Amino acid sequence: MAKRKSRINLRTGSEVDGLRVAGKIAADILRRCCEMVEPGVTTGQIDQAAGEMVAEAECVSAFLGYRGFPGNICISVNEEVVHGIGGDRVLLDGEIVKIDVGIQTPDGWIGDNAKTVPVGSISSDAEKLLAVTEESLYNAISNAVEGAYLSSVCSVVEETVLEHGFTVVKQFVGHGVGRQLHEEPQVPNYWDEREMRQRRFHNPKLRAGMVLAIEPMVNAGTDEVVILDDDWTVITEDHALSAHFEHTVLVTDGAPEILTPRERSFAPANV
């Protein structure tokens, strides 16, 4: 018997309103966390502040306790790709930090977004990595239109990244968002038909009301990653730098709507 495809939720009316509220809260907390990044600050201080911000917004962290995750946010430094845990690590000038904020409102809606920021002054190579990763995110968002296939969103990420000599992480992917942190469809940052069939990833036609967390994870070196002994922190196998940008995006009958609005860090195509 053929495997039944998982249902993709289409959000309308008050559901979309709820997701807009959640997205704006998540975006505001991410902005405030990023403003804390400077040499001498610890990752634990940022995580603690994020927890306080979430409580002030009368929300809960979508990450804390999820499958046992111990942090309010994910905070990952340098070669750490995603799922880093805040602690006593002191941020140093020249490093890059990925901050991923997910919240759930009292009404049950999820907001999920991420950004990579520099600590002080970073190298031109590191800055290029950040700029290219952000550019790949916005290129993907521009393809999230009704009637297109999901593969058009996914493939443009890798196309953008490879053009500049970087690689995309294939082991971890984006996802649908709604009342659950991870909903269908899965949203990889590349597209290979044979591999997608092996991984049982589907290629649905996009419809108005779909909500996608699009999140390129881009490495300066190999695309291979490993998980540390804490069972959470993902690092690049070769310890090269990695960047991560994410938005929650609503597919509409017109232009895509970013539900986690923020200013771009780099000018379009400034890579």
N, C-alpha and C positions, 0 to 999 in steps of 0.2 A: 504494500500500500504506500502511495506517495506521502511524503511528510507534509502535513498541513502547515501552510504559512501562518505565522503569527499575525494577529490583527494589529493594524496601525490605526491609532486613534486620530480622528479629525475633530479639531476643536472649533467651536463656534460661540458667538454671543458672549454670555457671562463667563464661559470657560476661558476665552481669549482675554477678556478683561482681567481675570484672575492671574493669568500667566504674565500679562503686562505688569501688574503690580509686583509679582514675585521677581520678574526680571529686573525691574528698576531697583528694587531693594538689593538684590545680589550685585548689581552693577555699582551701586553706591558704596557697599561694603568693600568690594574689590578696589575701588578707587581709593578709599581711605586706607586700606591695608598697603597699597602700593606707595602711598605718600609716606608711610613709616619706614620704607626701605632706605637705609643709609649705613655707612660703615659704623660698626660698634653695636648695632642692634642685633638681638638674637632672634632666631626663627621662632622660639617659644614666646617671646614678647609679642610678636605679630599675631601668632595663633591665639594667645590669650585676649588680645585686644579685639580680634575678630569675633571671638565668642561673646564678648561684651556688646559689640555692635549688633550681633544677631539677636541677643536678648533685648536690647533697647528697641529693636524693630518689632518685638513681640513675635519673633519667628524662632525656628529651631534650625540648627545646622543639618543639612541633608547628608553630611559626611560622617559626623560624630556618631559612632556606634554602628555605622553601616558595615555589616559583615565583620564587626569588631574593630573598625578603624578608630584610633584613639585621638585624632585631632579634630579641631573645629573646621579647619581648612586644610588643603594640601599645600605645602610649601617646599619647593624643590630647588636645589642650588647647583649651578654649573652642570656637571655631567648627570645629575639626577633629572630624569625625564618627567615623571609624574609621581603622585602619591607619596611625596615626602612628608615626614612628620615633624612638626615644630618641636624644638628642644633647646639645648644650650649652645648650639652652634652660633658663633658670632660672625656676622656678615662682614666681608672684607672688601675694600676698594678694588674694583676691577672684576668682581664676580657678577653673575647674572642670576636672578631669582624668579622662579615661576610661582605665581600665587593663583590658586584655583578655589573659588568660592561657590558653594552651593547652599541654598537655603530652602526651607519649606514654610510657607505662610500658614497662619491659623486656619485658612480655608483649604489647605492641603495642596497648594500649587508650588511647583519647583521652579527656582531660578538658578541657572548654572552658567558660570563664565570664568575665564582665566586670562592671564596676561603675563608676559615676561618683562621684567624691568631690570635696568642696570643698577649696580651698587657703585655709586660715585662715577668715575670715568672708566669706560671699558675700551677694549681694543677695537680697531676698525673691523677686524674679522668677526668679532662677537656682535658688533652693531649690524653688520651685514646679515648675520644669521637671524637676528631679531626682525629686521626689516623684511627679509624674504619670507619668514614664517607668517608674519602679519599679512603680507601681500597675498600669500597663498590662501589665507582664511577669507579675505575679502573677494578674491577671485572665485572661491567656492560659493560664497554667499550669492554672488551675482548670478550663479547658475541654478540657484534654488527657486525655480519658477514653475508654476503649474504647467503640466504637460511634458516637462523634461523628465528624464530618467535619473534616478539617484546616482547612477554611475557618472553622470556629467558633473555632479558636485564633487564626487570623490576623485575622479581622474585628474581634474585640473590642479588639485593640490600637489600631486606628485610631479606633474608637468612643470609647474612653477618652480618647485624645489630643485628638480634635477637640472634645470636650465642654469642654476647658479652653483652647481657642484655639491649640493647637500642631499640628504636622504630622508625619507619619511619612515617613521616607526610603523610597522605593520602589525605588531602583536596586540596593540591597544587601539581602540577606535572610538569615534563619536557614537551618538545614540539619539533616539527619540526622547522627548521630555514631556512630562505632564504632571500627573499626580504621583508618579514613581520617578525616581532618579534616572533609572535606565528603562526605557521603553523601546519598542520597535519603531523604526528600523535601526539596525546597526549601520554606522556611517564610517567606513574606513577612509583613509587618506590616500588611497590609490585604487586602481581597479584592474584586475586581471581575471578574465572570465573563468578560466580553469580553476584558479585558486579560490575564487568566490564560490564556485560550486562545491569545492572540497570543504570550505569553511561554512557552507550552508548560509551564506549571505544572499539575500534576495535583492533584486534590482527593480523596485516598484516605480511606476510612473508617479511623479509628484502631484499631489492634489492640494487645493486650498484647505487649510486647517491642519496640515501636518506641521509638527513642531520638532525641529532638529537641533541638537547640540553638535555643532560643527567645530572640531578641535584639532587642527594640525599639530602634530608633535614631530619636530624636525631636528635631525642630528647633523653636526658638522662632519662627522666621520661615518662609520658603519651604521647600518640600520638595525643591527643586532643589539638587543638589550638583555639585561639580567635583573632578577629581583634579589634584593639584599636579604640578609637573615631575619630582618624584622617582618618579613613576609609582605611588605607593602612597597617600600621605596624601589622604584625602577631606575636603573642607571644604564648609560651606554656601555656596551661591552668593552670598547676601546678607551673609555673615560674621556671622550671628546665632548664638547659642549652640546647641549640640547636646549631647544626653545619650544614654548607651548603657548598658543593663543586660542581662545574659545569664545564663541557667542552662541546664545540660544536664538534661533531664527524661526519665524513663522512664514510658511508658504501661503501666499494669498493669490487672488485672481489677478493681481498686478505685480508690483515690485515686491521682493522679499522684505519682511519687516524684522529688524533686529530688536529683540525683546530685552536685551541687556545693553542698552545704549551707553556709549562712551566715545570720547575723542580718540581718533587714530593716533598712534605714537609716531608713525612715519608717513610722509606724503605718499600718495598712490604712485606705484611704479618707481619709487625712489630707492631702487635696489641696485 
